[in-house]
Amino acid sequence: MGVSEAAAISSLNQSVAVQKALTQLQDVKVQLATKRNLFGENAPQIISLKEQEAELTALLEQQIRQTLGNQSA
């Protein structure tokens, strides 16, 4: 791992926004895994969780881009 990669990882680990989005995404993934065992794939609860997962994934990617963009500035 190079110095720039280490700096990027450090920046991401220190970013409250990235960590918050990551935690929320992990929570939704856990809920989704648990509820998939109870409901069918087309159940409203599963569909809603999948939508949340997609939104949080996009948010996390955006936060990562912003954090890394600020690092190079």
C-alpha positions, 0 to 999 in steps of 0.5 A: 500500500502506497502513501496516497492509499494509506492517506485515502484510507485514513481520510475515509476512516476519519470521515463522520459522513462516510462512517455514518453512511457505512453504518446505516448501510450495514444495518439495512443489509442485516435487516434485509438478510434477517427479513428475507428468511421471514418474507418472500423476495417480493414482500413490501418490507423487502422491496423497501429495504432494497430501496434503502440499500440502493439509496445508502449505497449511492450516498456512501459512494458520494460521501467517499468521492467528496472525502477523497476529493477534499483530500486532494484539494 
